[in-house]
Amino acid sequence: MNFLILLIAFVSTTTLTLFWLPINIIYHIFTFEFKTGYKRVMEYFYQLALSIDQFANVSLKTPLNYLMIKKSHKNELLDSYLHNDNPKAKCALHGDADDTISYIIARNQQHDALTKFGKFWAWFLNWADFGAKRRGSNHLEETLKMKRKRDLQACRRIRLSELNLN
């Protein structure tokens, strides 16, 4: 793709988002319906937080990879990505648009690939998620489950769209 087209798309979508986001949040607050509104508003804010988290995972991939993943694991991952010989790598690098920062931290924590800074963030995310604690889980465990659920939903949507095309 042409760099100029990418630049125009980035600037226009960023400008539209910055302009419309506050208006949209105010709209959701003022159109709140007590019976169904809470669930709808919470779903909206969840989707908003998810997209911001995914955006941060992509836009901050270089510092996150440098600060949070052990060098030995980074080298293995880069080699496997470059040579396509390990598509199901146990650890993961930041930067995929479908992943959140929490998901990458959770995957890397499972395989002892986090630096001390990464371990601090894993602890902090688990500490800060009081809802997960009430459910007898932790933030990173729930992140792994939610990612799997979103991936399965995406697979279903793809299958449905393929059936509709035939």
C-alpha positions in Angstrom: 0.0 0.0 0.0 1.1 3.5 -0.7 2.6 5.4 2.3 0.5 8.5 1.5 -2.7 6.5 1.5 -1.8 4.9 4.9 -0.9 8.3 6.3 -4.2 9.8 5.2 -6.2 6.8 6.6 -4.4 7.0 9.9 -4.8 10.8 10.3 -8.5 10.7 9.3 -9.5 7.8 11.5 -7.6 9.2 14.5 -9.2 12.6 14.0 -12.7 11.1 13.7 -12.2 8.9 16.7 -10.9 11.7 18.9 -13.8 13.9 17.8 -16.7 11.3 18.0 -15.5 9.3 21.0 -16.5 11.8 23.7 -19.8 12.4 22.0 -20.5 8.7 21.8 -19.7 8.2 25.5 -22.0 11.0 26.4 -24.7 9.5 24.2 -24.4 6.1 25.9 -24.7 7.7 29.3 -27.8 9.8 28.5 -29.6 7.0 26.6 -29.1 4.6 29.5 -32.1 2.4 30.1 -32.3 0.9 33.5 -33.5 -2.6 32.5 -31.2 -3.3 29.5 -29.0 -0.3 29.5 -26.4 -1.4 32.1 -25.5 -4.5 30.1 -25.4 -2.5 26.9 -23.2 0.3 28.3 -20.9 -2.2 30.0 -20.5 -4.1 26.7 -19.7 -0.8 24.9 -17.0 0.1 27.4 -15.6 -3.5 27.3 -15.3 -3.3 23.5 -13.8 0.2 23.8 -11.2 -1.0 26.4 -10.4 -4.1 24.2 -9.8 -2.0 21.1 -7.5 0.5 23.0 -5.6 -2.5 24.5 -5.1 -4.0 21.1 -4.1 -0.7 19.7 -1.5 -0.3 22.5 -0.2 -3.8 21.8 0.5 -2.9 18.2 1.7 0.7 18.7 4.0 -0.1 21.6 5.3 -3.5 20.4 9.0 -2.6 20.3 9.3 -1.3 23.9 6.9 -4.0 25.2 8.9 -6.7 23.6 12.2 -5.2 24.8 11.0 -4.6 28.4 8.8 -7.6 29.1 10.2 -10.7 27.3 13.5 -12.4 28.1 16.1 -12.1 25.4 16.6 -15.8 25.0 12.8 -16.3 24.3 12.7 -13.3 22.0 15.5 -14.7 19.8 13.7 -18.1 19.6 10.4 -16.4 18.7 12.0 -14.2 16.0 13.7 -17.2 14.5 10.5 -19.3 14.4 8.5 -16.4 12.9 11.1 -15.7 10.2 11.5 -19.3 9.2 7.8 -20.3 9.7 8.9 -23.5 11.4 7.0 -23.0 14.6 3.6 -21.5 13.9 2.3 -22.7 17.3 5.1 -21.1 19.4 4.5 -21.3 23.1 5.5 -17.7 23.8 4.3 -14.7 21.9 5.6 -11.3 20.8 3.7 -8.1 21.2 2.4 -6.5 18.0 -0.4 -8.7 16.7 -3.5 -6.6 16.1 -5.8 -9.3 17.5 -4.0 -9.7 20.8 -4.1 -7.6 23.9 -1.2 -6.8 26.1 -2.6 -8.9 28.9 -2.9 -11.9 26.6 0.8 -11.7 25.5 1.8 -11.3 29.2 -0.3 -14.4 30.1 1.1 -16.5 27.4 4.7 -15.6 28.2 4.1 -16.0 32.0 3.0 -19.6 31.3 6.4 -20.4 29.7 8.6 -18.3 32.1 9.5 -15.9 29.4 8.8 -12.7 31.3 11.5 -10.3 32.6 11.2 -8.8 36.1 9.3 -5.9 34.6 7.0 -8.3 32.8 6.4 -10.2 36.0 5.6 -7.0 37.8 2.9 -6.2 35.2 1.5 -9.8 35.5 1.3 -9.3 39.3 -0.2 -5.8 38.9 -2.9 -6.9 36.4 -3.9 -9.9 38.7 -3.9 -7.6 41.7 -6.0 -4.9 40.0 -8.7 -7.2 38.7 -11.0 -7.5 41.7 -13.8 -9.0 39.6 -11.6 -12.0 38.7 -10.7 -12.5 42.3 -14.4 -12.7 43.3 -14.9 -15.3 40.6 -12.0 -17.4 42.0 -9.7 -16.7 39.1 -7.1 -14.1 38.1 -6.9 -11.5 35.3 -4.4 -13.4 33.2 -6.3 -16.7 33.3 -9.5 -15.0 32.3 -7.6 -13.2 29.5 -6.5 -16.5 28.0 -10.1 -17.8 28.2 -11.6 -14.7 26.6 -9.0 -14.7 23.8 -9.9 -18.3 23.0 -13.6 -17.4 23.1 -13.1 -14.4 20.7 -11.0 -16.6 18.3 -13.8 -19.3 18.3 -16.4 -16.6 17.6 -14.2 -15.3 14.7 -14.0 -18.9 13.3 -17.8 -19.2 13.4 -18.2 -15.9 11.6 -15.8 -17.0 8.9 -17.6 -20.3 8.5 -21.0 -18.6 8.3 -19.7 -16.1 5.7 -18.2 -19.0 3.6 -21.6 -20.8 3.7 -23.4 -17.6 2.7 -21.0 -17.1 -0.3 -21.7 -20.6 -1.6 
